[in-house]
Amino acid sequence: MLFLSLALMVSGAYSQSRLGDVGLHIGVMPSGKYDAITDVKGVQVGQVTLIRGDDVRTGVTAILPHDGNVFQEKVPAAVYVGNGFGKMTGLSQIRELGNLETPIVLTNTLSVPVAAEALLEYTLDLPGNERVRSVNPVVGETNDGYLNDIRGRHVQVSDVLEAIRRAHGGPVEEGVTGAGTGTVCFGFKGGIGTASRVVPEEYGGYTVGVLVQTNFGGNLRVAGVPVGELLGQYYLHDKLAATPDGSCMIVVATDAPLSSRNLQRLAKRAMLGLGNTGGISSNGSGDYVIAFSTAPEVRIPYRSKNIYREEKVLRNDSMSPLFMAVEEATEEAILNSLFTAHTVSGYKGHTVEALPVKKVLKIMREYHPVKQ
């Protein structure tokens, strides 16, 4: 289901706003209170944006599964790779052990080692971790080198630690912020986006939240409408300079008690949401989905005297509502990253224009009935 608010369309109350603010809704499932990954209880997001002079346009986004010591109280997790042209770190241990033991940090490609170093410092310094000698830092990235002096490696350990320190629940800043400061999506300014969906009570009432860092291409679609084509901005159109290469980092959180195996199945469905927006997961795109569960009953203590692990997890037959939720939330999160971003100029005078929201809404009105 998609609707357009007549009042918003007539008043012109758009500019760079979230989909919900301009009367758009993707899919049929309701959003959470903030329509953000932080609707999943316990999840926190912190960001540091680095804009300096003419050339620095980058940053850090940190996602915390809960406000405790994640190393001592790990959460089940999984990774799905849509296309592996990326420099994500920490992937193999998540796949092997099925858990997450640090916050997730997103940044630019050449700052992955610095972010990993910061996660090591953060984790080793936590009370209770004094004897820890092995940590699996999890860092994702996209390449912001068109707008940012990426070779300058401006992200510092202190920036990553500050992003973690700033982490909070509630509304999440989107668009040109954090790890999305210098990204490009469908030839327009991309960035950070987020959304959530709530499963009906009869299916558990669980929440699925998604946060994305968008930096990829293709042919932009909004609720099935070929917006990129109608704007004349799409891959392979008249040798369009905007490459489909880049990356998309997708972080999925849920309070549903899921095993690592079913989290991997959930992560896989997030790629359907990316496809719905017109992304093609090109040869040069690093498209990774990291999914985790915050449910207390499936958390994994670092040490236990019990050699057996007992947990209560959802059956396979209960997964379909969550699959729909993650597809809708991912699609909306990607679109939010575009709708909230503004025009940015940066490295070597490069400029990336914001999505022309006014034109997009005019196109949407022509394709869909207006809700009175």
Order of alpha helices (4+ residues) and beta strands (2+ residues): beta-alpha-beta-beta-beta-alpha-beta-beta-alpha-beta-alpha-beta-beta-beta-beta-alpha-beta-alpha-beta-beta-alpha-beta-beta-alpha-beta
